[in-house]
């Protein structure tokens, strides 16, 4: 490149860097006049175009540059960004491989070609590039790149399981051919070990591990040490591992719990071959281990829990094997443990695995806990009291959990809470209050009392207490999470949203925690009235998936560069789990349900959503949702707090998502003109890899009509009705749609025409068939229209059923259920509108002689609208009721049983609940009317 | 008593009980550090210094805390650095931080052969400063406006300034990496990395 041109191009880079894409385009155009064949200019212009969403125009330039097979750095680099922006990883691979082929001695191009394959997860081709590079440049690292590519191919979900061993063997062969020692480099050492482990080559692994350097690496590298531990297990060397652990614990003061587990596993390893001798042998070792641990426990005192807890674990295991020598020992140890660590918050969790006792033991333990001094005037004692309450509650048998007993418990915890609250008075606002857990305990009991009776007053009481607790302990995210759940149950979604936002959820938490907000969130959406609050939340939360697909592969590449082989598979797994996250697509589904209530349903929306839903339908989902974050102090004999507070009492997961996907895909496929052959031509970017799952390889049309009982179990009864309704609707209308749908070549020609109008270029790979004197009107098939059939009864029955269901629920005081029912009727109406969109065009109806069908659709729409009118009226009067002074008073007058919380505070909470309810009921009601007007004309 | 194990990328799916706590955000990480909490923050460290990143886990599998570190600096300044160390509220007062620091120091010493380990701490976080002093760290210098974006709050200068605290390792037997009057040595945030 001439230096003059170089100078002129610099400002284009600056413009791109600062996001001034438009001026970059102008500058490119100007220079392209002088240098019409410059690949770099074309690539830079394509980049600016991609960044301004002008995909079609950019594609044309992009293809031109790719066609010329560029090899210069700057062009390749610019193209890298263009192709990433377009999601065309496969083209990127071709481009770099082509460049590398032309300059096989260019190491940088080789690396780029390798990385392009890594980004596209083309492990096989990556391996081939690495092989070539190793031959050419003789660097060990390329041999390792080669080997790990083989390992990654073996781990890839699209690789058949029977190939796995074979590939690992190949990786093994590759590495054994190397002259370099694996001991020079921790992560190379790691890769060798992991391959040995997978192939069960324990002797080879041992040879590496037993070297001095190998031992040193394992002592300072946790990842390698983890592998070492696994390999020792595979070799069956539990005894030796136990001895090693004992030395570490006693001589080096290692307090890693993993070592204690090894020590215990070693102690009981004698029992692997059961006989009397081994029993004796084991008993001897139990005594020895007990001595060792007792010494450790004495030495550490209260400084470290390991020795103490390991003694408990030892005794529990001895009991299981019938080798315990002292019947009272377990209880004694538990009491000692509580005495030593009862003032630590984790004591409850530590003791949980040991507290399920029988008979006398149970009584002794219970009375020990009941005797714990209930004085809460010091932080340490408060923690003891809290631990004793949690432990006692955890083992309550179901028969003891009566309304009366729970009432007493709630009162006790609250009383103690207010007594203990002053302890944290001096703490800064950023600290949690030491008494927090008492409020959470009491709140949990109140939730259970609601479960026992169905009486909402208990939820009001829980809310008032937790809101108060939160006002004293602003950072208590646990209280917030419980409040979010309860507000949704109470039909006060704006308050749930408020708390959710205050948690300042970030990054990956948008995947793991957003279920608190988005689970069945469309029931609380005001999208129908133009309020996009929740839809926006969905989009913002979904940003993390975008940054995952854009950024994570960069770090995979960094890990390759830094040769961190232990990390590469982990990064890829992380990327995969986030990319195929269940929550991601559940959020997407909710967003779609809100979208069709907001935007006027058009073929554009249908087509675009259909393509996306079909992609999602091919995914292998991972459930990353974090439910454990919600504290659970309910007795083990009843449901967890998480389960108790799930909206509509139905936990939704893959089955729910699958059912809704099938429902929407079926309706959208019917309403859309797209078919696979058209999509193939119109889609930009790579297709997902084909799944191995035979289930996913079946034709889509078959898959979407499947209906599995286990999936339906995740639906509420109302959702179930909606599914049946949609099926009936689709069965009835599909033949007419199939008949009236224009054939693919006509649809393509139309799309090509539009593209050409927009960009000035014809659509790539599409030939517009000659019109043959056909008019522009709708395409007419030669065959006859399918005979007119009556609409299935299930359709009108759905609206009848839902009408009576709504009547029942609207007076029950269960506002969230009322909204659920109302929004599902609305959804059914919108799906009807979607399914009859094609028959709105009079020309289509005329040409295909479908007037009879239109006449049959109309009364259904009218009936649906009449149900919705009723719903809207009822919601409006419910909203007035919720906004009334009586309603507020009903909440604020609940009998709290204590007087520490100010009346004003209680009134405030009541007011907010009432207002939130009023707003949502009113809004949904109005939205229903709006949609009726839009789609009944 | 806890499991000490490597920090894995997928731990990002399960560290909510640690990361929902406000201290993780305001104390351990510099406020104006745009990287914090991003997927990229963790992957950046894991892709270069995985052996300086570890997790403490309860036997139940619940995460208790984690440390993220790196090795950096030229010649005599080559050292291990603690970027983030945090423990979930329910696992405080169990010496977990002490154990994680111990590992990080050991690896910085044995594997990276650093001269010292250093860390930054808000000047007004007396509990943390005391703890680090107990572990053998001493103030090397005071960095003005290190935690910049908060501005001068209730705590005044101490809230936004940081102490750079150091502990010499075996490669620095004459303890050249520390000094007695560190609290008086004041530098601006631009002068530190």
Interface residues (C-beta under 8 A of the other chain):
Chain A: X186 X216 X220 X221 X222 X223 X226 X255 X256 X257 X258 X260 X303 X304 X305 X306 X308 X309 X310 X344 X345 X346 X349 X350 X352 X353 X430 X432 X475 X477 X503 X506 X507 X508 X509 X511 X512 X513 X544 X547 X548 X551 X552 X555 X558 X559 X562 X564 X566 X567 X570 X571 X573 X574 X577 X624 X626 X628 X629
Chain B: X1 X2 X3 X4 X5 X6 X8 X9 X10 X12 X13 X14 X16 X17 X19 X20 X21 X22 X23 X26 X37 X38 X39 X40 X43 X44 X46 X47 X48 X50 X51 X54 X58 X59 X60 X62 X89 X90 X91 X92 X93 X94 X95 X99 X103 X106 X107 X110 X111
